[in-house]
Amino acid sequence: MLKILGRATSTNVQKVLWFCDSQNREYEHDNDIGGAFGRNDSPEYLAMNPNGRVPVVVDGDFVMWESNSIIRYLARQSKSDLYPSDFQARQTIERWMDWELSLLAPRHVPVFIGLVRTKPEDRNQKAIDAAVVQWNAAMQVLEDQLAENRFVAGEKFSLADIPIAPIAHRWFNLDIERIDTPNIKRWYDSFSDDAGFRKWVDIELA
Ligand SMILES: N[C@@H](CCC(=O)N[C@@H](CS)C(=O)NCC(=O)O)C(=O)O
């Protein structure tokens, strides 16, 4: 059976768990790896992922890391509708997934770490405020896309929505000054009936 390793407080782990639930894919989940749990610096773990990051996913004897490439693998394996084979549809999905990893995620990290994982007395509020401006600019790009499209990569829910929604969850739940994003809100609220989203993504920030 598929094994998913890593704490579910990580947005990168949440993507894999939510995707698997959306496909009714069975898996075993070892939650107690990474963050305060540690264990991701053990020789056994580093042999699977030399970066010491979560998630790691093991399919038989095939070991994977990098969350977005993991969900693409799983989607191809199950011929999921969330990852259509048409080249242009696929490129649009991949573009937004790459955007999430290369631009959106790095912009949100200083804000999230600063506000959630740093004691108030240790916070660099100036750096957090500057990072909020950068995060806002990225969310404006998403807002514009969702003003024209029901979902991130078009009219249908796809693999592109899965990595971005966990960051939107943090966006709506952190005490920050947000730009007005009615279309992101509409899109984000559309997941409120999704059991996998509720279980893995719609959780308290930690
Ligand atoms: N690009 C990687 C990033 C993985 C990553 O940075 N994971 C973070 C959690 S979001 C991590 O392992 N942090 C160290 C820890 O949890 O101990 C991916 O998408 O899988």
The ligand as a Tripos MOL2 file, in Angstrom:
@<TRIPOS>MOLECULE
LIG
   20    19     1     0     0
SMALL
NO_CHARGES

@<TRIPOS>ATOM
      1 N1          9.4400   21.5740   -2.3410 N.3       1 LIG1
      2 C1          9.2740   20.5980   -1.2940 C.3       1 LIG1
      3 C2          9.2860   21.3400    0.0300 C.3       1 LIG1
      4 C3          9.2260   20.3910    1.2060 C.3       1 LIG1
      5 C4          9.3190   21.1870    2.5030 C.2       1 LIG1
      6 O1          9.9550   22.2410    2.5610 O.2       1 LIG1
      7 N2          8.6790   20.6700    3.5620 N.am      1 LIG1
      8 C5          8.7220   21.3560    4.8360 C.3       1 LIG1
      9 C6          7.3250   21.3840    5.4580 C.3       1 LIG1
     10 S1          6.2000   22.3290    4.4520 S.3       1 LIG1
     11 C7          9.6320   20.5890    5.7970 C.2       1 LIG1
     12 O2          9.9070   19.4220    5.6110 O.2       1 LIG1
     13 N3         10.0960   21.2830    6.8460 N.am      1 LIG1
     14 C8         10.9290   20.6690    7.8400 C.3       1 LIG1
     15 C9         10.1600   19.9340    8.8980 C.2       1 LIG1
     16 O3          8.9410   19.8080    8.8300 O.co2     1 LIG1
     17 O4         10.8270   19.4820    9.8280 O.co2     1 LIG1
     18 C10         7.9520   19.8340   -1.5210 C.2       1 LIG1
     19 O5          7.0680   20.4220   -2.1390 O.co2     1 LIG1
     20 O6          7.8130   18.6790   -1.1050 O.co2     1 LIG1
@<TRIPOS>BOND
     1     1     2 1
     2     2     3 1
     3     2    18 1
     4     3     4 1
     5     4     5 1
     6     5     6 2
     7     5     7 1
     8     7     8 1
     9     8     9 1
    10     8    11 1
    11     9    10 1
    12    11    12 2
    13    11    13 1
    14    13    14 1
    15    14    15 1
    16    15    16 2
    17    15    17 1
    18    18    19 2
    19    18    20 1
@<TRIPOS>SUBSTRUCTURE
     1 LIG1         1 GROUP 0 **** ****
